[in-house]
Amino acid sequence: MSEDSEFFAKCRKIGLKACVDHLTQCIEHRHKITKNPNEPRDSFEFLQALSDLEIRIKESHYDPPANHPVKRMFEHAKQGLETVCAKLENLHRRKDFRSQWDAIKYRERLERQRTTYQSLISNYPNKIQKLRLEYEVRNGDLLIRCKELRARGEAWSNEGVARNVPWVILPKGSSGAELAKSERSTGFGFEIIEERFSLICDLNPSRIYKGVYEFSGYFAFLFDACPWVVFESNKRGNAIYAVRGDWVSMSKMTKAKLMHMRSDRVRRIVHKGDWLWSLKMLLEGYY
C-alpha cells in the first residue's frame, strides 16, 4: 500500500493515535474491510500499512500548533513585554501624573508586569519540553499497541495455513453430502449431519477445514468478507459455535471457555427452530 493512498491521507488528517485506532478497527473487522477499497484488503496490506505507520510514529516530532494554549500564552507574553518596555522607556515624557507619587506607583506596576512577562517567557522552553516528553510517552504507548497489532496481523496472515494448524483444508465447493460421507464412519445421526452440512454449504463458504486429532468431528467454515468462522460438529446434540478473531487459537479452547469470552466474539446457535436464519443474520452482520 503506497503512502499516496486514501488510507494514509486519512491517517495524516486524523493523527497518529486515531490512525492506530483505525487499524485496530481494521483488524477487528478484517473480513469486512474488502467492501471499502481504501482500506487494507488483506493481511499483507495491513502489515504494510502498520509498518509505515510505525515509521511515522518514530520519526514524528512535537511542535505545538499556533492555537495551543502554551504557545498563545508565550505570544501574549512577548507582546505584553514589548508594550511594557515601550511604556517604561517613554515614562519620562509623560506629563499627566497628578504627583510624583503617582508616577512612582505607575512605574512599579509596569516593573511588576515586566517581571511577570519575563517569567512566562523564560518558562516557555520548560513547558514545551514537558509537552514533548508527554508526546514521546504517548508515541511509546502507540508503538506498544502497534506491536500488539502486528502480532494479530501475523496471526491473520497465518489463518488457513494448514501445515501450521491441526486442520485439513477441503476442496472449495465441497457439498454437504461429501462432508457427511467423510464422516460416514461415525454412523451416529448421519441424516441430520448431511442436512446440516448441506444447509451451511448453501451459504457458499470460501474455505472449509476438517478437524483432525483433538478436533476430529468438527468442521470450520470460513466466509469471504465476513469476520465470523462457523464451527459445526458431526455429532447430534452439539450446537453451532461462531467465533471471530484468531479462530485457530479459539478452536483450541473448551466450549465453556469460549462462552466465557466477550459476547461480541462468540455466538452459540442451537439446532432448534429457525437456526439457519439466525446463522444467516449473524453472517450478514445483523446481530
PyMOL commands that set and color helices and strands:
alter all, ss='L'
color gray80, all
select helices_A, chain A and resi 6-14+16-28+33-35+43-59+69-89+91-93+100-158+162-164+176-182+184-186+190-201+213-215+247-250+255-259+275-283
alter helices_A, ss='H'
color red, helices_A
select strands_A, chain A and resi 167-170+207-211+218-222+228-233+240-244+266-269
alter strands_A, ss='S'
color yellow, strands_A
deselect
rebuild
show_as cartoon
